[in-house]
Amino acid sequence: MSNAKVFHLLAALFLLTPSAVSGVCETECVDRTTADDFTITYTGRCTPGTAVTDLKLAVADHACLVCLYNVARGTIETDISAVVTELCIAGYAANEYPYGDITGRGPQFDSEHYAGGGEWNYEVETAAGEDRLKVDAARVDDIFYYQAQRQPIEFPTNIESFNPYVEDGSNVINNIVDTDGCDLNAAYCCFVQDRQAGDNNGNCAAPYEHHCWDRDPADNTNICYVDHRRSAKSSRVDSGFSIFGDLANNKENIEGAVHCHGFAWGDDPLSTDNVYKGNLLFYLSMYDHLTQRGYVRNVPGSPMCACAENVSALCVPRRASKQRELVADGNANIPRAACVTHLLPGRWRW
């Protein structure tokens, strides 16, 4: 069975009328009159290489495609690779699964959940089987099997912990302009509680009413301190800091068990990790750690999950490793797990 896919390069340019094309791009396009004429067949990912270098888009069509793009977008591009790059980005964006549809509970629920609150974080299963995580968050498993491995998932820039400096228009934190909510191209989560028994992760155990209240995840991180200014909107604490250490007795690691896990992506908007960073976030925060391990809650004063520059907790990993799995399917090699990363004062440690 072939994994080849057909990508309509100009599907996003539907406002371009045939008369506009024939009037402006007559020389370049000759007998072409509609944007739908341009398609490429590719395997894996849409990149300039799949369209141009691999000769799936005929050289004779380059000038016409560039002209159509310039007419539709009001640009003056001359490089076919630059045009195909923009069209591939638009194509991926048009195929994204909305992040808000994962829970289906609305933006307030999502923002509260990633801050570390809400019912999925606070509730623990009762003796009668109520508030069972696998049932309450059943949609997460459905999304994992039916969307996350088949298409890009939107990165949730509407959630405050991932893009907290948009609503007020300032886009500035600690005198640094935050242009897109994730300027460090990295995000991570830190969990402090285990609410699910029987998954070989953490120390929650049945019966829940006796052995699953305030239970711990697997401890892989030492929290040093929390800078509350980094996530004021999410934590609702304007400023100040908390130190997790016994300075009098020169002891660290007094905060209890904390489990952190993160990922990063490159600047190339068509790199696999960049295109599928929403999938990485979903897998890390919703599927792997929530429904499979039962890890929940946030370090006090810091969001549970956020872009690296908006996470208040600065931490040192007990063990640093690089972990990455790829799920091969007909559309792309979609990364399922990502590098373990931790933000240290002034530098990254991998």
QUIUR-V280064 format. One record per pair of residues at least 4 apart in sequence whose C-alpha atoms are under 6 Angstrom apart, sorted by the first residue. I is the first residue (numbers start at 1). J is the second residue. D is the distance in Angstrom with one decimal. If there is no record, write none. Layout:
# QUIUR-V280064
i: <I/I>
j: <J/J>
d: <D/D>
This chain:
# QUIUR-V280064
i: <3/4/4/5/5/6/6/7/7/8/9/9/9/10/16/18/18/19/21/22/25/26/28/28/29/40/44/44/45/46/48/48/48/48/49/49/50/51/51/52/69/70/70/70/84/96/96/96/97/97/98/99/99/105/109/111/112/112/113/113/114/114/115/115/115/116/116/116/116/117/119/121/121/124/125/125/125/125/126/133/134/142/143/143/144/147/148/152/153/153/154/155/157/157/160/161/161/162/162/162/163/165/166/171/171/172/172/172/182/185/185/186/186/186/186/187/187/187/187/187/188/188/188/188/189/189/189/189/190/190/190/191/191/191/191/191/191/192/192/192/193/193/193/193/193/193/194/194/194/194/194/194/194/195/196/196/197/197/201/202/202/202/203/203/204/204/204/205/205/206/208/216/219/219/219/220/220/221/221/221/221/221/222/222/222/223/224/224/224/225/225/225/225/225/226/226/226/226/227/227/228/228/228/228/228/229/229/230/230/231/231/232/232/232/235/235/244/245/245/245/246/246/261/262/262/263/263/265/265/269/270/273/280/281/282/283/283/284/285/286/287/288/289/289/290/290/298/298/302/302/302/306/314/314/321/322/322/323/323/324/324/325/325/325/326/326/326/326/327/327/328/341/343/344>
j: <330/42/43/41/42/40/41/39/40/39/38/39/87/35/72/33/34/23/25/26/29/30/63/64/64/56/331/332/332/88/52/81/84/85/53/54/54/56/57/57/73/74/75/76/88/152/153/154/153/154/154/154/156/109/113/159/117/118/117/118/304/305/234/303/304/297/298/303/304/121/123/296/297/195/129/130/131/132/130/137/138/146/147/148/148/151/279/276/278/279/278/278/162/163/164/234/306/181/306/307/181/171/171/177/178/176/177/178/307/264/265/263/264/307/308/262/263/306/307/308/261/262/305/306/260/261/304/305/259/260/304/258/259/295/296/297/298/258/297/298/215/216/217/295/296/297/202/204/215/216/217/294/295/294/204/294/204/205/293/216/217/218/215/216/211/212/215/211/212/211/212/257/257/258/259/259/318/258/259/316/317/318/253/315/316/315/244/314/315/242/243/244/313/314/241/242/312/313/241/312/239/240/241/301/312/238/239/310/312/235/310/236/237/238/301/302/255/251/252/254/250/251/340/340/341/338/339/273/274/274/275/277/336/285/286/287/288/288/289/290/291/292/293/295/294/295/303/304/311/312/313/311/343/344/340/339/340/338/339/337/338/335/336/337/333/334/335/336/333/334/333/350/348/348>
d: <4.8/5.4/4.6/5.4/5.4/5.7/4.5/5.5/5.5/4.5/5.9/5.5/5.9/5.5/5.8/5.1/5.5/6.0/5.3/4.8/5.8/5.4/5.7/4.7/4.6/5.9/5.4/4.4/5.6/5.8/5.6/5.2/5.5/5.7/4.6/5.9/5.4/5.0/5.1/5.8/6.0/5.2/4.6/5.7/6.0/4.9/5.0/5.4/4.6/5.7/5.3/5.3/5.9/5.9/6.0/5.1/5.2/5.8/5.0/5.3/5.5/5.4/5.7/4.2/5.2/4.6/4.7/5.9/4.8/5.6/5.4/5.1/5.4/5.8/6.0/5.7/4.8/4.9/5.3/5.7/5.5/5.9/5.0/6.0/4.9/5.9/5.9/5.4/4.8/5.2/5.2/4.2/5.7/5.2/4.2/5.7/4.8/5.6/4.9/5.1/4.1/4.7/5.8/5.6/5.0/5.4/4.4/5.6/5.2/5.6/5.5/5.7/4.1/6.0/5.5/5.6/5.7/5.6/4.1/4.7/5.6/3.7/5.7/6.0/5.5/5.6/5.4/4.1/5.5/4.1/5.5/5.8/5.2/5.9/5.3/5.5/5.5/4.8/5.6/6.0/5.6/4.8/5.5/5.7/5.3/5.9/5.8/5.8/5.3/5.1/5.0/5.3/4.6/5.1/5.9/4.6/5.0/4.5/5.5/5.6/4.0/5.0/5.9/5.7/6.0/4.5/5.4/5.2/5.7/6.0/4.8/5.8/4.6/5.0/5.2/5.2/5.3/5.7/5.9/5.8/4.5/5.4/5.5/5.6/5.2/4.4/5.3/5.8/5.3/5.4/4.3/5.4/5.9/5.8/5.3/5.0/5.1/4.4/4.6/5.0/5.0/5.5/5.5/5.9/5.8/5.8/4.6/5.0/5.2/6.0/5.4/5.1/5.1/5.0/5.4/6.0/6.0/5.9/4.7/5.9/5.7/4.9/5.3/5.1/5.2/4.9/5.0/5.1/5.2/5.7/5.8/5.6/6.0/5.8/5.2/4.8/5.6/5.4/5.6/5.0/5.3/5.1/4.9/5.4/4.6/5.1/5.9/4.2/6.0/4.7/5.9/5.7/6.0/6.0/5.8/4.6/5.8/5.5/5.0/5.0/4.9/5.8/5.4/5.6/5.7/5.6/4.6/5.9/5.5/5.3/4.6/5.6/5.4/5.9>
